Amino acid sequence: MLNTQTTHNAVPSQSTSHSSPANAKFTPQVRKGLLGLGLGNALEWYDWMVFGLLSAFIGPNFFPNTEPLSATLNALAVFAVGFAFRPLGGILLGTLADRIGRRRVMLLSIMLMAGTTLVIAITPNYATIGAWAGVILLVCRVLQGISTGIEAPLSTSHAVELAPEGREGYVAGIMSFYVNIGILLASLVSFLCSLVLGGAAMADWGWRVPFIIGAAFGFVVLYLRRSLPETLKAEEMATNTPRAVWSGVRKHWLSVLAIIFVVGAAQAYNYAWNVGLPTAARSGFKEDPTAVFALTTILAVILVVGSWIIGKLADGKAMSRWFLVTRILAIPSVFLMLMYVQPGIGGFAAVLLGGSIVLVLNMTLYNVVSSSLMPKNIRGTGVALGYGIGVALFGGTASYLLVWFQSLNLTWIFPVYVAVLSILSIVFYLAARRSNGIFVGK
C-alpha cells in the first residue's frame, strides 16, 4: 500500500472540517507570504535572464574588447558558471533552511541576488579597473548561482507548507506564474531600454539600467519577505542537526534521484523551447530576428497565462496524476521540433507554439511535484539538491546540445534525449513514491 504522509504548516490556513480541500481559504498572512515568495521567484528569473539577454553588451565592458565576439563569449562563460554553482547553493542553503528555518534563508537568497545585481550595475568597466572588472563579475555570478540554487525549490516548498491542504495545484500555478512574469519582464525591460536609449547608449552605459531596476525590485521583495511566516516549528529546528538532515537525505536517496529527473526533463524541454529553438532559427536557418523575438514573446505570454490556468485546473486535484499525464504528453510532443528542418518562419512558429501547451503543463507542476517527494524536516536540503543537479546537468546543457546536434545534421537525437529523460522521470517518480511515499497532496 502506498505510504502517503501529508505535512501541515505551522501557520493557520482557515481550513475547516466543512470545507473541501479545493475550497480551503487562504488567510491574509498566507496570501502576503505567497506574494513575497512569488515575487522573489520573479526577481531571480528576471536577473538571470537579463544577464543572458545583455551579454553582448556586458562582455566588452568587463573583458578586453579588442575582439567583441571573444568578449561576449567570456560573458556567456561567466553566465554558465552560475549553473555550476546551483547544486552547491542547494547543499549549503538547503541544509541551512532545514536547520534555522525557511524564512531566514528566503531573506538571504533575495539579499544575495539583489546585492550582486546592484554590484554588477555599478562596477566600473575593464577600461577603468582592468581585470578586476571580470573578477567582480565572476564572483557575483557565483553568488547568484548559489542563490538560484535555493530560491526556486525552497520558495515552492515554503509556499506548499504555507498553503492549506489540497491547494497544491493553486500553489504550483501561482509560483510558475511569477517565474514567467520575471522572464517576460526581462525581455520587455531590455527591449524598452534599447528602444528608448538606442544601441550606442546601451553598449556604453544603458545596459546597466535593467540591472538597477532589478536591484530596486529586489529590495522591495526583501521588504515583503520580512513578514514571511515560518513553517518549521522550534522543536523541529532543534532536532534537525546537519547529521540528522543528511541522514534523512541518504535514506530518501531514491526521492532525490527522482527529483533530479523530474526537474531535469522539464528544464531540458524548457531551455530547448525558450533558448535552443530560437538560437537555431537565428543562427542556423537565418530567420528574421525581429520575427523570432516576436514569436518568443508570444511564447512567454502563453507561459504566463497558461501557468495561471493550469494552477486553477489542478487546484484540489491529485498532483501525482496530473504530473504523470503531463509528463507522458511530453514524450511525443518533443518530437515536434523535427518538423523544423528547413528555413521558414511559419515552420518555426508551428513548432514553437505547438509545443507550448505541453511545455506550460510541465513547467507549472514540476517544482510542487518535487516538493511532494521529500518529508518536511529534510525538504529544503533534498529538493534543493535534486533541483540543482537536475538544472545543472540537463537544463543548462539543453540549448547547447540542440544547436550542436543540429550543426551535425543529427537533430533527431535531441528529442530522443528529452523523451528518454521524461521516461526516466516517470520511472524514478513511481519508484520513489512506492518506496518512500509522498508527503504533500495525493
C-alpha positions as CSV (number, residue, x, y, z in Angstrom):
1,M,0.0,0.0,0.0
2,L,1.3,3.5,-0.9
3,N,2.9,5.2,2.1
4,T,1.4,8.7,1.9
5,Q,2.1,11.3,4.5
6,T,0.9,14.9,4.4
7,T,2.8,17.6,6.3
8,H,0.9,20.6,7.6
9,N,2.2,24.1,8.0
10,A,2.7,26.0,11.3
11,V,0.5,28.8,10.1
12,P,-3.3,28.7,10.3
13,S,-4.8,28.2,6.9
14,Q,-8.5,28.6,7.8
15,S,-9.2,25.2,6.5
16,T,-12.3,23.8,8.2
17,S,-14.0,20.5,8.5
18,H,-16.9,21.9,6.5
19,S,-14.7,22.9,3.5
20,S,-13.4,20.6,0.8
21,P,-9.6,20.9,0.2
22,A,-10.2,22.7,-3.1
23,N,-12.3,25.4,-1.3
24,A,-9.9,25.9,1.7
25,K,-9.3,29.6,2.2
26,F,-6.0,31.5,2.4
27,T,-5.5,33.8,5.4
28,P,-4.2,37.3,4.6
29,Q,-0.9,36.3,6.3
30,V,-0.6,33.4,3.9
31,R,-1.6,35.4,0.9
32,K,1.1,38.0,1.7
33,G,3.6,35.2,2.2
34,L,2.8,33.8,-1.2
35,L,3.2,37.2,-2.8
36,G,6.7,37.7,-1.2
37,L,7.7,34.2,-2.3
38,G,6.3,34.6,-5.8
39,L,7.8,38.0,-6.4
40,G,11.2,36.6,-5.2
41,N,10.9,33.9,-7.9
42,A,10.1,36.6,-10.5
43,L,13.2,38.6,-9.4
44,E,15.5,35.6,-9.6
45,W,14.4,34.8,-13.2
46,Y,14.4,38.4,-14.2
47,D,18.0,38.9,-13.1
48,W,19.1,35.6,-14.5
49,M,17.6,36.2,-18.0
50,V,18.7,39.9,-18.1
51,F,22.3,38.8,-17.9
52,G,21.9,36.4,-20.8
53,L,20.0,38.9,-22.9
54,L,22.5,41.6,-22.4
55,S,25.7,39.5,-22.6
56,A,26.7,41.1,-25.9
57,F,26.9,44.5,-24.1
58,I,28.3,43.2,-20.8
59,G,31.2,41.3,-22.4
60,P,33.1,44.3,-23.9
61,N,32.6,46.3,-20.7
62,F,34.1,43.7,-18.4
63,F,36.7,42.0,-20.6
64,P,39.2,43.2,-23.1
65,N,37.2,44.4,-26.0
66,T,39.7,44.2,-28.8
67,E,37.5,41.4,-30.3
68,P,33.8,41.9,-29.4
69,L,32.9,38.2,-30.1
70,S,35.6,37.0,-27.7
71,A,34.3,39.4,-25.0
72,T,30.8,38.2,-25.5
73,L,31.8,34.6,-25.2
74,N,33.6,35.4,-22.0
75,A,30.4,36.9,-20.6
76,L,28.5,33.8,-21.7
77,A,31.1,31.6,-20.0
78,V,30.5,33.6,-16.8
79,F,26.8,33.2,-17.3
80,A,27.3,29.4,-17.4
81,V,29.3,29.4,-14.2
82,G,26.1,30.3,-12.4
83,F,24.6,26.9,-13.4
84,A,27.6,25.0,-12.0
85,F,27.2,26.6,-8.6
86,R,23.4,25.8,-8.2
87,P,24.0,22.4,-6.7
88,L,26.3,24.0,-4.1
89,G,23.7,26.5,-3.3
90,G,21.2,23.7,-2.7
91,I,23.6,21.8,-0.4
92,L,24.7,24.8,1.7
93,L,21.5,26.8,1.9
94,G,19.1,23.8,1.8
95,T,20.8,22.4,4.9
96,L,20.6,25.8,6.5
97,A,16.9,26.1,5.7
98,D,16.2,22.7,7.5
99,R,18.3,23.9,10.4
100,I,17.3,27.5,11.1
101,G,14.0,27.8,9.1
102,R,12.7,28.8,5.7
103,R,12.2,32.5,6.4
104,R,15.8,33.4,7.1
105,V,17.1,31.5,4.1
106,M,14.5,33.1,1.8
107,L,15.7,36.5,3.0
108,L,19.3,35.6,2.5
109,S,18.5,34.4,-1.1
110,I,17.0,37.7,-2.1
111,M,19.7,39.7,-0.4
112,L,22.3,37.8,-2.4
113,M,20.5,38.3,-5.7
114,A,19.6,42.0,-5.2
115,G,23.0,42.9,-3.8
116,T,25.0,41.2,-6.6
117,T,22.8,42.7,-9.2
118,L,23.4,46.1,-7.8
119,V,27.2,45.4,-7.8
120,I,27.1,44.4,-11.4
121,A,25.2,47.6,-12.3
122,I,27.7,49.9,-10.7
123,T,31.0,48.1,-11.2
124,P,33.5,50.2,-13.3
125,N,34.4,48.7,-16.7
126,Y,37.6,47.0,-17.8
127,A,39.0,50.3,-19.2
128,T,38.8,51.8,-15.7
129,I,39.8,49.0,-13.3
130,G,41.3,46.4,-15.6
131,A,41.0,42.6,-14.9
132,W,39.2,43.3,-11.6
133,A,36.1,44.1,-13.6
134,G,35.9,40.5,-14.8
135,V,36.8,39.1,-11.4
136,I,34.0,41.1,-9.7
137,L,31.6,39.9,-12.4
138,L,32.6,36.3,-11.9
139,V,32.2,36.5,-8.1
140,C,28.7,38.0,-8.5
141,R,27.7,35.2,-10.8
142,V,28.9,32.6,-8.4
143,L,26.9,34.1,-5.6
144,Q,23.9,34.4,-7.9
145,G,24.3,30.7,-8.9
146,I,24.2,29.8,-5.2
147,S,21.2,32.0,-4.6
148,T,19.2,30.5,-7.6
149,G,20.2,27.0,-6.4
150,I,17.9,27.5,-3.4
151,E,15.3,30.1,-4.4
152,A,13.1,28.1,-6.8
153,P,13.0,24.8,-4.9
154,L,12.8,26.3,-1.4
155,S,10.3,29.1,-2.2
156,T,7.9,26.4,-3.7
157,S,8.4,24.1,-0.7
158,H,7.8,27.1,1.6
159,A,4.6,28.0,-0.3
160,V,3.3,24.4,-0.2
161,E,3.9,24.4,3.6
162,L,2.0,27.7,4.0
163,A,-1.0,26.7,1.8
164,P,-4.0,24.7,3.1
165,E,-4.0,21.0,2.3
166,G,-5.4,20.3,-1.1
167,R,-4.4,23.7,-2.6
168,E,-1.1,22.4,-4.1
169,G,-2.4,23.0,-7.6
170,Y,-3.0,26.6,-6.9
171,V,0.5,27.0,-5.4
172,A,2.0,25.4,-8.5
173,G,0.1,27.8,-10.8
174,I,0.9,31.0,-8.8
175,M,4.6,30.2,-8.3
176,S,5.0,29.3,-12.0
177,F,3.0,32.5,-13.0
178,Y,5.6,34.6,-11.1
179,V,8.5,32.8,-12.7
180,N,7.1,33.5,-16.2
181,I,6.4,37.1,-15.2
182,G,10.1,37.5,-14.4
183,I,11.2,36.1,-17.7
184,L,8.7,38.3,-19.6
185,L,9.8,41.4,-17.7
186,A,13.4,40.7,-18.5
187,S,12.7,40.7,-22.3
188,L,10.3,43.7,-22.0
189,V,12.7,45.9,-19.9
190,S,15.6,45.1,-22.2
191,F,13.6,45.9,-25.3
192,L,12.2,49.2,-23.9
193,C,15.7,50.3,-22.7
194,S,17.1,49.6,-26.2
195,L,14.2,51.4,-27.8
196,V,14.5,54.5,-25.7
197,L,18.2,54.7,-25.3
198,G,19.4,53.4,-28.6
199,G,22.2,50.9,-29.5
200,A,25.2,53.2,-28.8
201,A,24.0,54.2,-25.3
202,M,23.1,50.6,-24.5
203,A,26.6,49.4,-25.4
204,D,28.2,52.2,-23.4
205,W,26.1,52.5,-20.2
206,G,22.4,51.7,-20.9
207,W,22.8,48.0,-20.3
208,R,23.2,48.9,-16.6
209,V,19.6,50.3,-16.3
210,P,17.9,46.8,-16.3
211,F,20.3,45.7,-13.6
212,I,19.5,48.8,-11.5
213,I,15.8,48.1,-12.0
214,G,16.4,44.5,-10.9
215,A,18.2,45.6,-7.7
216,A,15.5,48.0,-6.8
217,F,12.9,45.3,-7.4
218,G,15.0,43.1,-5.1
219,F,14.9,45.4,-2.1
220,V,11.1,45.7,-2.5
221,V,10.9,41.9,-2.3
222,L,13.2,41.9,0.7
223,Y,10.8,44.2,2.5
224,L,7.8,42.0,1.7
225,R,9.7,38.9,2.9
226,R,10.4,40.4,6.3
227,S,6.9,39.3,7.4
228,L,7.1,35.8,5.9
229,P,5.6,33.2,8.3
230,E,8.0,30.4,9.4
231,T,6.7,26.9,8.6
232,L,9.2,25.0,10.7
233,K,8.4,24.7,14.4
234,A,11.1,25.5,17.0
235,E,11.2,21.8,18.1
236,E,11.7,20.7,14.5
237,M,14.6,23.0,14.1
238,A,16.1,21.9,17.4
239,T,16.3,18.3,16.4
240,N,17.4,19.0,12.8
241,T,21.2,18.7,13.2
242,P,23.3,18.6,10.0
243,R,23.9,14.9,10.7
244,A,20.1,14.2,11.1
245,V,19.3,16.2,7.9
246,W,21.9,14.3,5.7
247,S,21.0,11.0,7.3
248,G,17.4,11.7,6.2
249,V,18.5,12.7,2.7
250,R,20.5,9.5,2.3
251,K,17.5,7.5,3.5
252,H,15.4,9.1,0.8
253,W,18.1,8.9,-2.0
254,L,15.6,7.5,-4.4
255,S,13.4,10.5,-4.0
256,V,16.4,12.8,-4.6
257,L,17.2,10.8,-7.8
258,A,13.6,11.2,-8.9
259,I,13.7,14.9,-8.3
260,I,16.8,15.2,-10.5
261,F,15.0,13.7,-13.4
262,V,11.6,15.4,-12.7
263,V,13.4,18.7,-12.8
264,G,15.9,17.8,-15.5
265,A,13.4,16.6,-18.1
266,A,11.2,19.7,-17.6
267,Q,14.2,22.1,-17.8
268,A,15.6,20.3,-20.9
269,Y,12.3,20.8,-22.6
270,N,12.1,24.4,-21.3
271,Y,15.6,25.5,-22.5
272,A,15.1,23.8,-25.8
273,W,11.9,25.8,-26.5
274,N,12.9,29.1,-24.9
275,V,16.6,29.2,-26.0
276,G,17.7,26.4,-28.2
277,L,15.0,26.6,-30.9
278,P,15.2,30.5,-31.2
279,T,19.0,30.2,-31.4
280,A,18.8,27.6,-34.1
281,A,16.3,29.8,-36.0
282,R,18.5,32.8,-35.9
283,S,22.0,31.2,-36.4
284,G,21.2,28.0,-38.2
285,F,18.3,29.0,-40.5
286,K,19.0,32.8,-40.6
287,E,15.4,33.7,-39.8
288,D,14.5,37.4,-39.3
289,P,15.5,38.2,-35.7
290,T,12.5,40.5,-35.2
291,A,10.1,37.8,-36.2
292,V,11.9,35.3,-34.0
293,F,11.8,37.6,-31.0
294,A,8.1,38.4,-31.6
295,L,7.3,34.6,-31.5
296,T,9.3,34.1,-28.4
297,T,7.4,36.9,-26.7
298,I,4.2,35.2,-27.7
299,L,5.5,32.0,-26.1
300,A,6.3,33.9,-22.9
301,V,2.8,35.3,-22.8
302,I,1.4,31.7,-23.2
303,L,3.5,30.6,-20.3
304,V,2.3,33.4,-18.1
305,V,-1.4,32.9,-18.8
306,G,-1.1,29.1,-19.1
307,S,0.5,28.7,-15.7
308,W,-2.3,30.6,-14.1
309,I,-4.9,28.5,-15.9
310,I,-3.2,25.1,-15.2
311,G,-3.0,26.1,-11.5
312,K,-6.7,26.7,-11.4
313,L,-7.5,23.4,-13.2
314,A,-5.2,21.4,-11.0
315,D,-6.3,23.0,-7.7
316,G,-7.8,20.4,-5.4
317,K,-6.8,17.5,-7.8
318,A,-4.3,14.7,-7.3
319,M,-1.0,16.3,-8.3
320,S,0.6,12.9,-8.9
321,R,-2.0,12.0,-11.5
322,W,-1.6,15.4,-13.2
323,F,2.2,15.0,-13.2
324,L,2.1,11.6,-14.8
325,V,-0.3,12.6,-17.5
326,T,1.6,15.8,-18.4
327,R,4.9,14.1,-18.4
328,I,3.6,11.3,-20.7
329,L,2.4,14.0,-23.1
330,A,5.9,15.5,-23.2
331,I,7.3,12.3,-24.7
332,P,5.7,12.6,-28.2
333,S,5.4,16.4,-28.2
334,V,9.1,17.0,-28.0
335,F,9.4,15.3,-31.5
336,L,7.6,18.3,-32.9
337,M,10.9,20.0,-33.3
338,L,11.8,17.6,-36.1
339,M,9.2,19.5,-38.2
340,Y,11.5,22.4,-38.3
341,V,14.3,21.2,-40.6
342,Q,14.5,24.0,-43.1
343,P,14.3,27.8,-43.2
344,G,10.8,29.2,-42.8
345,I,9.3,31.3,-40.1
346,G,6.0,29.5,-40.4
347,G,7.6,26.2,-39.6
348,F,9.4,27.7,-36.7
349,A,6.1,29.3,-35.4
350,A,4.3,26.0,-35.7
351,V,6.9,24.1,-33.7
352,L,7.5,26.8,-31.1
353,L,3.8,27.4,-30.3
354,G,2.7,23.9,-31.0
355,G,4.8,22.6,-28.1
356,S,4.0,25.4,-25.8
357,I,0.9,23.8,-24.3
358,V,2.8,20.7,-23.1
359,L,5.7,23.0,-22.0
360,V,3.4,25.1,-19.8
361,L,1.9,21.9,-18.3
362,N,5.2,20.5,-17.3
363,M,6.8,23.8,-16.2
364,T,3.8,24.6,-13.9
365,L,3.8,21.4,-11.9
366,Y,7.4,20.1,-11.6
367,N,8.5,22.1,-8.5
368,V,5.5,21.2,-6.4
369,V,5.8,17.6,-7.5
370,S,9.5,17.6,-6.4
371,S,8.5,19.1,-3.0
372,S,6.0,16.3,-2.5
373,L,8.7,13.7,-2.6
374,M,10.6,14.8,0.5
375,P,9.4,14.9,4.1
376,K,9.2,18.3,5.7
377,N,12.2,18.0,8.0
378,I,14.6,17.5,5.1
379,R,12.7,19.1,2.3
380,G,14.9,22.2,2.0
381,T,18.0,20.1,1.5
382,G,16.6,17.2,-0.5
383,V,14.6,19.2,-3.0
384,A,17.3,21.9,-3.5
385,L,20.0,19.2,-4.0
386,G,17.9,17.4,-6.6
387,Y,16.8,20.6,-8.3
388,G,20.4,22.0,-8.5
389,I,21.8,18.8,-10.0
390,G,18.9,18.4,-12.5
391,V,19.2,22.0,-13.7
392,A,23.0,21.9,-14.0
393,L,23.1,18.5,-15.8
394,F,20.2,18.7,-18.1
395,G,18.8,22.3,-18.1
396,G,22.0,24.2,-18.6
397,T,23.2,22.0,-21.4
398,A,20.0,21.6,-23.3
399,S,20.2,24.6,-25.7
400,Y,23.9,23.8,-26.5
401,L,23.1,20.2,-27.3
402,L,20.2,21.1,-29.5
403,V,22.3,23.5,-31.6
404,W,25.3,21.2,-31.6
405,F,23.2,18.2,-32.9
406,Q,21.6,20.4,-35.5
407,S,25.1,21.5,-36.7
408,L,26.0,17.8,-37.2
409,N,22.7,17.1,-39.1
410,L,21.7,14.9,-36.2
411,T,18.7,16.9,-35.0
412,W,16.7,13.7,-34.2
413,I,19.0,12.8,-31.3
414,F,17.9,15.7,-29.1
415,P,14.1,14.9,-29.0
416,V,15.1,11.3,-28.3
417,Y,17.3,12.5,-25.5
418,V,14.5,14.6,-23.9
419,A,12.0,11.7,-24.4
420,V,14.3,9.4,-22.5
421,L,14.7,11.9,-19.7
422,S,10.9,12.2,-19.5
423,I,10.5,8.4,-19.3
424,L,13.2,8.1,-16.6
425,S,11.5,10.9,-14.6
426,I,8.3,8.8,-14.7
427,V,10.1,5.6,-13.7
428,F,12.0,7.2,-10.8
429,Y,9.0,9.1,-9.6
430,L,6.9,6.0,-9.4
431,A,9.7,4.1,-7.7
432,A,10.3,6.8,-5.2
433,R,6.5,7.1,-4.5
434,R,6.3,3.4,-4.0
435,S,9.4,3.2,-1.7
436,N,9.1,6.4,0.3
437,G,5.6,7.7,-0.3
438,I,4.6,11.3,-1.0
439,F,4.4,14.0,1.7
440,V,2.3,16.7,0.1
441,G,-1.0,16.2,-1.6
442,K,-2.0,12.8,-3.0
